[in-house]
Amino acid sequence: MLEGSVRIGERLRVGSAEFVITQPRMPCFKLGIRFDRPDIVRRFLQSRRTGFYLAVLREGEVAAGDSIQFTAQERGGLTVADIVNLYTVDAENQELLRRATEYSALPESWRDYFRKRLWDPDI
Protein backbone atom coordinates (compact mmCIF):
# COMPACT_ATOMS: atom_id res chain seq x y z
CA MET A 1 0.00 0.00 0.00
CA LEU A 2 1.52 3.26 -1.12
CA GLU A 3 1.08 6.62 0.57
CA GLY A 4 -0.54 8.13 -2.52
CA SER A 5 -3.25 5.48 -2.68
CA VAL A 6 -4.42 5.24 0.94
CA ARG A 7 -6.44 7.88 2.71
CA ILE A 8 -6.49 9.04 6.29
CA GLY A 9 -9.57 7.52 7.94
CA GLU A 10 -9.79 4.44 5.73
CA ARG A 11 -10.56 1.25 7.60
CA LEU A 12 -9.16 -2.15 6.88
CA ARG A 13 -9.27 -5.70 8.12
CA VAL A 14 -6.34 -8.08 8.38
CA GLY A 15 -7.30 -11.49 9.66
CA SER A 16 -9.95 -10.82 12.28
CA ALA A 17 -8.43 -7.49 13.41
CA GLU A 18 -9.66 -4.11 12.21
CA PHE A 19 -7.63 -0.91 11.82
CA VAL A 20 -7.95 2.71 10.70
CA ILE A 21 -5.25 4.74 8.94
CA THR A 22 -4.56 7.70 11.21
CA GLN A 23 -1.55 9.70 10.02
CA PRO A 24 1.77 9.59 8.18
CA ARG A 25 4.83 8.29 9.91
CA MET A 26 7.26 11.19 10.12
CA PRO A 27 10.95 10.85 10.92
CA CYS A 28 12.65 12.85 13.64
CA PHE A 29 16.26 13.82 14.34
CA LYS A 30 16.85 10.46 16.06
CA LEU A 31 16.86 8.76 12.65
CA GLY A 32 19.93 10.81 11.71
CA ILE A 33 21.63 9.82 14.95
CA ARG A 34 20.78 6.16 14.48
CA PHE A 35 22.24 6.05 10.96
CA ASP A 36 24.97 8.61 11.69
CA ARG A 37 23.80 10.62 8.66
CA PRO A 38 22.63 14.19 9.17
CA ASP A 39 20.89 14.18 5.76
CA ILE A 40 18.82 11.04 6.33
CA VAL A 41 15.63 12.82 7.48
CA ARG A 42 15.62 15.00 4.35
CA ARG A 43 16.31 11.98 2.14
CA PHE A 44 13.62 9.97 3.92
CA LEU A 45 11.02 12.67 3.28
CA GLN A 46 12.13 13.11 -0.34
CA SER A 47 11.58 9.39 -0.94
CA ARG A 48 7.83 9.93 -0.38
CA ARG A 49 7.78 6.57 1.40
CA THR A 50 7.15 7.62 4.95
CA GLY A 51 4.68 4.91 5.84
CA PHE A 52 1.68 5.52 8.05
CA TYR A 53 0.22 4.63 11.41
CA LEU A 54 -2.77 2.43 12.05
CA ALA A 55 -4.98 2.52 15.11
CA VAL A 56 -6.53 -0.74 16.28
CA LEU A 57 -10.31 -0.59 16.10
CA ARG A 58 -10.90 -4.22 17.00
CA GLU A 59 -8.30 -6.64 18.29
CA GLY A 60 -8.06 -9.97 16.55
CA GLU A 61 -5.78 -12.61 15.12
CA VAL A 62 -3.34 -11.65 12.34
CA ALA A 63 -1.22 -14.27 10.61
CA ALA A 64 1.36 -14.31 7.83
CA GLY A 65 -0.41 -14.42 4.49
CA ASP A 66 -3.65 -12.82 5.70
CA SER A 67 -5.14 -10.54 3.07
CA ILE A 68 -5.69 -6.85 3.66
CA GLN A 69 -9.26 -5.82 2.93
CA PHE A 70 -10.57 -2.28 2.97
CA THR A 71 -13.85 -2.14 4.86
CA ALA A 72 -14.48 1.61 4.59
CA GLN A 73 -12.82 3.84 2.05
CA GLU A 74 -12.67 7.63 2.20
CA ARG A 75 -13.69 8.78 -1.27
CA GLY A 76 -12.28 12.19 -1.98
CA GLY A 77 -10.42 12.25 1.32
CA LEU A 78 -6.84 13.23 1.93
CA THR A 79 -4.17 10.68 1.15
CA VAL A 80 -1.18 10.06 3.39
CA ALA A 81 0.92 11.61 0.60
CA ASP A 82 -1.25 14.77 0.66
CA ILE A 83 -0.46 15.26 4.34
CA VAL A 84 3.27 14.62 3.88
CA ASN A 85 3.37 17.04 0.94
CA LEU A 86 1.61 19.74 2.95
CA TYR A 87 4.12 19.25 5.72
CA THR A 88 7.21 19.23 3.51
CA VAL A 89 6.85 20.97 0.14
CA ASP A 90 3.31 22.19 -0.49
CA ALA A 91 2.80 24.59 2.40
CA GLU A 92 1.47 27.29 0.06
CA ASN A 93 -1.51 25.18 -1.06
CA GLN A 94 -4.18 27.12 0.82
CA GLU A 95 -7.07 25.01 -0.47
CA LEU A 96 -5.46 21.76 0.66
CA LEU A 97 -4.47 23.34 3.99
CA ARG A 98 -8.10 24.32 4.59
CA ARG A 99 -9.29 20.82 3.73
CA ALA A 100 -6.74 19.35 6.15
CA THR A 101 -7.86 21.63 8.99
CA GLU A 102 -11.45 20.46 8.53
CA TYR A 103 -10.72 16.77 7.96
CA SER A 104 -12.06 15.07 11.09
CA ALA A 105 -10.27 11.77 10.36
CA LEU A 106 -6.93 13.55 10.80
CA PRO A 107 -5.71 13.80 14.41
CA GLU A 108 -6.33 17.14 16.10
CA SER A 109 -2.58 17.81 16.49
CA TRP A 110 -2.14 17.72 12.69
CA ARG A 111 -5.21 19.90 12.14
CA ASP A 112 -3.88 22.44 14.65
CA TYR A 113 -0.51 22.49 12.89
CA PHE A 114 -2.18 23.14 9.53
CA ARG A 115 -4.40 25.86 11.04
CA LYS A 116 -1.24 27.65 12.14
CA ARG A 117 0.19 27.23 8.62
CA LEU A 118 -2.90 28.92 7.20
CA TRP A 119 -2.17 32.00 9.31
CA ASP A 120 1.62 31.89 9.07
CA PRO A 121 3.06 29.96 6.07
CA ASP A 122 6.62 30.39 7.43
CA ILE A 123 6.03 27.89 10.25
C-alpha positions in Angstrom: 0.0 0.0 0.0 1.5 3.3 -1.1 1.1 6.6 0.6 -0.5 8.1 -2.5 -3.2 5.5 -2.7 -4.4 5.2 0.9 -6.4 7.9 2.7 -6.5 9.0 6.3 -9.6 7.5 7.9 -9.8 4.4 5.7 -10.6 1.2 7.6 -9.2 -2.1 6.9 -9.3 -5.7 8.1 -6.3 -8.1 8.4 -7.3 -11.5 9.7 -9.9 -10.8 12.3 -8.4 -7.5 13.4 -9.7 -4.1 12.2 -7.6 -0.9 11.8 -8.0 2.7 10.7 -5.2 4.7 8.9 -4.6 7.7 11.2 -1.5 9.7 10.0 1.8 9.6 8.2 4.8 8.3 9.9 7.3 11.2 10.1 11.0 10.8 10.9 12.7 12.9 13.6 16.3 13.8 14.3 16.8 10.5 16.1 16.9 8.8 12.7 19.9 10.8 11.7 21.6 9.8 15.0 20.8 6.2 14.5 22.2 6.0 11.0 25.0 8.6 11.7 23.8 10.6 8.7 22.6 14.2 9.2 20.9 14.2 5.8 18.8 11.0 6.3 15.6 12.8 7.5 15.6 15.0 4.3 16.3 12.0 2.1 13.6 10.0 3.9 11.0 12.7 3.3 12.1 13.1 -0.3 11.6 9.4 -0.9 7.8 9.9 -0.4 7.8 6.6 1.4 7.2 7.6 5.0 4.7 4.9 5.8 1.7 5.5 8.1 0.2 4.6 11.4 -2.8 2.4 12.0 -5.0 2.5 15.1 -6.5 -0.7 16.3 -10.3 -0.6 16.1 -10.9 -4.2 17.0 -8.3 -6.6 18.3 -8.1 -10.0 16.6 -5.8 -12.6 15.1 -3.3 -11.6 12.3 -1.2 -14.3 10.6 1.4 -14.3 7.8 -0.4 -14.4 4.5 -3.7 -12.8 5.7 -5.1 -10.5 3.1 -5.7 -6.8 3.7 -9.3 -5.8 2.9 -10.6 -2.3 3.0 -13.9 -2.1 4.9 -14.5 1.6 4.6 -12.8 3.8 2.0 -12.7 7.6 2.2 -13.7 8.8 -1.3 -12.3 12.2 -2.0 -10.4 12.2 1.3 -6.8 13.2 1.9 -4.2 10.7 1.2 -1.2 10.1 3.4 0.9 11.6 0.6 -1.2 14.8 0.7 -0.5 15.3 4.3 3.3 14.6 3.9 3.4 17.0 0.9 1.6 19.7 3.0 4.1 19.2 5.7 7.2 19.2 3.5 6.8 21.0 0.1 3.3 22.2 -0.5 2.8 24.6 2.4 1.5 27.3 0.1 -1.5 25.2 -1.1 -4.2 27.1 0.8 -7.1 25.0 -0.5 -5.5 21.8 0.7 -4.5 23.3 4.0 -8.1 24.3 4.6 -9.3 20.8 3.7 -6.7 19.4 6.2 -7.9 21.6 9.0 -11.5 20.5 8.5 -10.7 16.8 8.0 -12.1 15.1 11.1 -10.3 11.8 10.4 -6.9 13.6 10.8 -5.7 13.8 14.4 -6.3 17.1 16.1 -2.6 17.8 16.5 -2.1 17.7 12.7 -5.2 19.9 12.1 -3.9 22.4 14.7 -0.5 22.5 12.9 -2.2 23.1 9.5 -4.4 25.9 11.0 -1.2 27.7 12.1 0.2 27.2 8.6 -2.9 28.9 7.2 -2.2 32.0 9.3 1.6 31.9 9.1 3.1 30.0 6.1 6.6 30.4 7.4 6.0 27.9 10.3 
